[in-house]
Amino acid sequence: MDLQDLLEDLAQRLGCGLFVDSTDGRLLGYSKQDAHADPARVTSVMSRRVPPEIREWQNRYGISKATEVVRLPPNDELGIRARFCVPIRRDGRCLGYLWIPADGKALDETALGALQGAAAELARALAGRGDEREDLIRWLLDPDRTGEGARDRLAALEPSLLSSEVLICAGVPIGRHRERVPALSATELERLGTALPRVLPCFVTPTHVIALLLSGPSGPTALDEALRKVARRPFAIGIGDPVPFEVRAVRDAYGQARAAAGVAALDPALPRVLPWSGAGPYRMLLPVAPGADPVLVPLKEDAELLRTLETYLDAGCDVQRTAASLHLHRTTVYYRLDRIATTLGADLRDGLVRSHLHLALKARRLSGRPSNGHSVVT
């Protein structure tokens, strides 16, 4: 039986509605029998996710470490009626939770036996889904394949992918001296390849880990936490831009994530968990994103501000030299620089920010749109 068939069969035997969610809050399935659904469950079904505040409340009862049925009391504030939680475990790992309404009743021996048997079957079904997801993500990101079939199958397994933006996150090991990005050893490859797909939709290669996650702060955090638990050395994590669940967009984000992870592993000036949007000058040095770098877009082709910024950076960030070159008072230069920093949301004292902006200005000049109106390239 697949997951849905198992849920329907168990719901019929117990005479109540059931649902299953993953440890990171994704709704994996629910029975059609739903007469006693509480508001919290309705919300989860509609959004295909368990809200963070409900997950936090549930975790207070130790469900992630439980090996037997746990009864949770009602919570009127969160719209939750009393419910039972059956942890779905396999090889010592929790894959998800089966939820049953309590309705003020204790579970008899027959019901407990049915739930324990169902949990074992659900664990096998979820483990199988994890293997399939791993293969499908590989296929989706393979440039030598069309990817549409993998995208459609993944959407069938996880319908929430179609209604949300997704993140591609890449993890690479950090070398001792940061001179290069080391490969995974055979032991690491086996350990990560066995453990990570059980808790995340991901796959592991000899050089990196790739996870496909719903957009939001919990996505990169989930990969980081999983690597911290399983890996025995630090990893850098790169995050592609949030994108709709379309083949071309996801593959572009895959390139961004791998590039961001690589530079985060090599450059200690960068954070260990690095979005592609925060890769600074490396966005110019690594041509993995389609189109021009958007860092200057907020200035809206303001020739005055662009010329001031370029002159300031050309002058080694010396305000007096900038003012002399532009025939301005230093106060005017400071005023313009403050406007530029505010408009860009950038700290002009940061060396990496300066490098990024300087490269972007020179690329703009080469493109035929310099601030003085004259192109270098004809």
C-alpha positions in Angstrom: 0.0 0.0 0.0 1.1 3.6 -0.6 0.8 6.3 2.1 -2.7 7.4 1.2 -4.1 3.8 1.1 -2.6 3.1 4.5 -4.2 6.2 6.0 -7.6 5.5 4.5 -7.5 1.9 5.7 -6.5 2.9 9.2 -9.0 5.7 9.4 -11.8 3.3 8.5 -10.7 0.8 11.1 -10.5 3.5 13.9 -13.5 5.5 12.7 -11.7 8.8 12.8 -9.7 11.2 10.6 -5.9 10.9 10.5 -3.1 12.9 9.1 0.7 12.6 8.8 3.3 15.4 8.8 7.1 15.3 8.5 9.5 16.4 11.2 10.0 19.7 9.5 6.3 20.5 9.3 5.3 19.4 5.8 1.9 17.8 5.5 2.5 14.4 3.9 -1.0 13.0 3.8 -4.5 13.0 5.4 -7.5 10.7 5.3 -10.7 11.7 3.6 -12.6 10.9 6.8 -12.5 14.3 8.5 -15.7 14.9 10.5 -13.8 16.0 13.7 -11.1 18.1 12.1 -10.1 21.0 14.4 -9.2 24.5 13.1 -5.4 23.7 13.3 -5.8 20.7 11.1 -7.9 22.5 8.6 -5.2 25.2 8.4 -2.5 22.6 7.8 -4.5 20.9 5.1 -5.1 24.2 3.3 -1.5 25.4 3.4 0.1 21.9 3.2 2.3 22.9 6.2 2.0 22.8 10.0 2.3 26.4 11.2 5.6 27.1 13.2 3.8 28.0 16.4 1.9 24.7 16.4 5.1 22.8 15.7 6.8 24.6 18.6 3.9 23.7 20.9 3.9 20.1 19.8 7.6 19.7 20.3 7.3 20.6 24.0 5.8 17.2 24.6 8.9 15.4 23.4 7.4 13.8 20.3 10.7 13.9 18.3 12.3 11.5 20.8 9.2 9.4 21.8 9.0 5.8 20.8 5.4 5.3 21.9 2.1 7.1 21.6 2.0 10.6 23.1 -1.2 12.3 24.2 -1.3 16.1 23.7 -3.9 18.2 25.5 -6.2 20.7 23.8 -4.9 24.2 23.1 -7.8 26.6 22.5 -5.5 29.5 21.6 -4.0 27.5 18.7 -7.3 25.8 17.7 -6.2 22.3 18.6 -8.3 19.7 20.2 -6.7 16.9 22.2 -4.9 14.5 20.0 -2.6 11.4 20.0 0.8 11.4 18.3 2.4 8.3 17.0 6.0 8.8 16.0 6.9 7.2 12.7 10.4 5.8 13.2 12.8 3.7 11.1 16.3 2.6 12.0 16.2 4.8 15.1 15.2 8.0 13.2 12.0 9.8 13.3 10.5 10.3 9.8 7.3 12.0 10.7 4.2 11.9 13.0 0.8 10.2 12.7 -2.0 12.2 14.4 -5.3 10.9 15.7 -8.0 12.9 17.5 -8.3 12.0 21.2 -11.9 13.1 21.8 -11.6 12.5 25.5 -11.0 8.7 25.0 -8.2 6.4 25.9 -6.8 4.1 23.2 -7.7 0.5 23.8 -5.4 -2.4 23.1 -6.9 -3.1 19.7 -6.4 0.6 18.7 -2.9 0.7 20.0 -2.0 -2.5 18.1 -3.5 -1.1 14.9 -1.5 2.2 15.4 1.8 0.5 16.0 1.4 -1.7 13.0 0.4 1.2 10.9 3.4 3.3 12.1 5.7 0.5 10.9 4.0 0.4 7.5 4.1 4.2 7.2 7.8 4.2 8.1 8.4 1.8 5.2 6.3 4.0 2.9 8.0 7.2 3.9 11.5 5.6 3.5 10.5 4.6 0.0 9.3 8.1 -0.8 12.7 9.4 0.4 14.6 7.2 -2.0 12.3 8.2 -4.9 12.6 11.9 -4.0 16.4 11.6 -4.1 16.4 10.1 -7.6 13.9 12.7 -8.8 15.9 15.7 -7.5 19.0 14.3 -9.3 17.0 14.0 -12.5 15.4 17.5 -12.1 18.9 19.1 -11.8 20.6 17.0 -14.5 21.3 19.3 -17.5 21.4 16.3 -19.9 17.7 15.5 -19.2 14.6 17.4 -19.8 13.5 17.6 -16.2 9.8 18.0 -16.8 8.9 14.5 -15.8 10.9 14.8 -12.5 9.3 18.1 -11.8 5.8 16.7 -12.3 6.4 13.6 -10.2 7.9 15.6 -7.3 4.9 17.9 -7.4 2.6 14.9 -7.1 4.6 13.7 -4.1 4.7 17.2 -2.5 1.9 19.4 -3.9 3.0 22.4 -1.8 5.9 22.8 -4.2 3.5 24.2 -6.7 2.1 26.9 -4.5 5.4 28.1 -2.9 8.8 29.3 -4.0 11.6 26.8 -3.5 15.2 27.0 -2.4 18.1 24.9 -3.6 20.7 24.6 -0.9 24.2 23.2 -1.4 26.6 22.0 1.3 30.3 21.5 0.8 33.0 20.6 3.4 35.3 23.4 4.6 39.0 22.5 4.3 41.4 23.0 7.1 43.3 25.8 5.4 40.5 27.0 3.1 42.8 26.6 0.1 40.4 24.4 -1.8 37.1 22.7 -1.3 37.8 19.1 -0.3 35.9 16.1 -1.6 34.0 13.8 0.7 35.7 10.6 1.8 34.1 7.3 1.0 33.1 6.9 4.6 31.5 10.4 4.6 29.8 9.8 1.4 28.2 6.6 2.7 27.2 8.1 6.0 25.7 11.3 4.6 24.0 9.5 1.7 22.4 7.1 4.2 21.3 9.6 6.9 20.4 12.8 5.2 17.8 11.7 2.7 15.8 10.2 5.6 15.2 13.7 7.0 15.5 16.0 4.0 14.6 15.9 0.3 18.2 15.8 -0.9 21.0 13.9 -2.6 24.7 13.5 -1.9 27.6 13.4 -4.4 31.3 13.0 -3.8 31.7 16.8 -3.8 28.5 18.3 -2.3 25.1 17.8 -0.8 22.0 19.3 -2.5 18.6 19.8 -0.8 15.4 21.0 -2.4 13.4 22.9 0.2 10.4 25.2 0.5 11.4 28.9 0.7 11.8 30.3 4.1 14.4 30.6 6.9 13.7 27.0 8.1 15.0 25.5 4.9 18.7 26.3 5.1 18.5 25.9 8.9 17.2 22.3 8.4 20.1 21.4 6.2 22.6 23.1 8.5 21.3 21.2 11.5 21.2 17.9 9.7 24.8 18.3 8.6 25.9 19.3 12.1 24.4 16.1 13.4 25.7 13.7 10.8 29.0 15.2 9.4 32.2 15.2 11.5 33.6 18.4 10.0 32.2 21.8 9.3 30.3 22.5 6.1 29.6 25.7 4.2 26.0 26.1 2.9 25.1 28.1 -0.2 21.5 29.1 -0.9 20.2 29.9 -4.4 17.6 32.7 -4.9 14.0 31.7 -4.1 12.4 30.5 -7.4 9.1 29.1 -8.6 9.1 25.3 -9.0 10.0 25.3 -12.7 12.8 23.4 -14.3 14.8 26.3 -15.7 14.5 28.4 -12.6 15.4 25.6 -10.3 18.5 24.7 -12.4 19.7 28.3 -12.3 19.3 28.3 -8.5 21.3 25.1 -8.4 24.2 26.9 -10.0 23.9 29.8 -7.6 23.8 27.5 -4.5 26.9 25.6 -5.5 28.8 28.7 -6.3 27.8 30.4 -3.0 28.7 27.2 -1.1 32.1 27.1 -2.8 33.1 30.7 -2.1 31.8 30.5 1.5 34.0 27.4 2.1 37.1 29.2 0.6 36.7 32.8 1.9 36.7 33.3 5.7 35.4 36.9 5.2 32.1 35.4 4.1 29.5 33.8 6.4 29.4 30.0 6.5 25.8 30.0 5.5 25.7 32.2 2.4 22.8 33.2 0.1 23.8 33.9 -3.5 22.4 37.4 -3.0 25.0 38.0 -0.3 28.0 36.7 -2.3 29.2 40.2 -3.0 32.0 40.5 -5.7 31.8 36.8 -6.4 28.5 37.4 -8.1 30.6 39.2 -10.8 33.5 36.8 -10.8 31.4 33.6 -11.1 29.0 34.0 -14.1 26.4 31.5 -12.9 23.3 33.7 -12.9 21.6 34.8 -16.1 21.5 38.5 -16.9 23.4 41.4 -15.3 24.1 41.7 -11.6 21.2 43.7 -10.1 23.2 45.3 -7.3 23.0 48.8 -8.9 19.4 48.6 -9.9 18.1 50.6 -6.8 20.0 53.6 -8.0 17.7 53.7 -11.1 20.3 55.1 -13.5 20.8 58.2 -11.4 23.9 59.5 -13.3 24.8 61.9 -10.5 24.9 59.1 -7.8 26.5 56.5 -10.1 29.3 59.0 -11.1 29.9 59.9 -7.5 30.1 56.3 -6.4 32.4 55.3 -9.2 34.7 58.2 -8.6 34.8 57.5 -4.9 35.8 53.9 -5.4 38.3 54.8 -8.1 39.9 57.2 -5.6 40.4 54.5 -3.0 37.4 55.8 -1.0 39.2 59.1 -0.3 36.4 61.7 0.1 38.8 64.7 -0.4 40.1 63.3 -3.7 36.6 62.5 -4.8 35.4 66.0 -4.1 38.3 67.5 -6.0 37.7 65.2 -9.0 34.0 66.1 -9.1 34.5 69.7 -8.3 32.2 69.4 -5.3 32.4 70.3 -1.6 33.2 67.4 0.7 29.9 67.9 2.5 28.1 67.2 -0.9 30.1 64.1 -1.4 29.3 62.8 2.1 25.6 63.6 1.5 25.6 61.7 -1.8 27.4 58.7 -0.3 24.9 58.6 2.5 22.0 58.6 -0.1 23.8 55.8 -2.1 24.3 53.6 1.0 20.7 54.1 2.1 19.3 53.4 -1.3 21.4 50.3 -1.9 21.0 49.1 1.7 24.8 48.7 1.7 27.6 49.4 4.1 30.2 51.3 2.1 32.8 50.7 4.8 32.7 47.0 4.0 35.6 46.0 1.7 33.6 43.2 0.0 30.7 45.5 -0.6 33.0 48.1 -2.1 34.6 45.4 -4.4 31.2 44.2 -5.5 30.0 47.7 -6.3 33.3 48.6 -8.1 33.1 45.6 -10.3 29.5 46.2 -11.1 30.2 49.8 -12.1 33.1 48.7 -14.4 30.8 46.0 -15.9 28.2 48.7 -16.5 30.8 50.9 -18.2 31.8 48.0 -20.5 28.1 47.4 -21.3 27.9 50.8 -22.9 26.0 52.6 -20.1 28.7 54.5 -18.2 27.8 57.5 -16.0 29.5 60.0 -18.3 27.5 58.8 -21.3 30.5 57.5 -23.3 31.1 53.8 -24.0 34.6 52.3 -23.8 33.6 49.3 -26.0 32.4 50.1 -29.6 
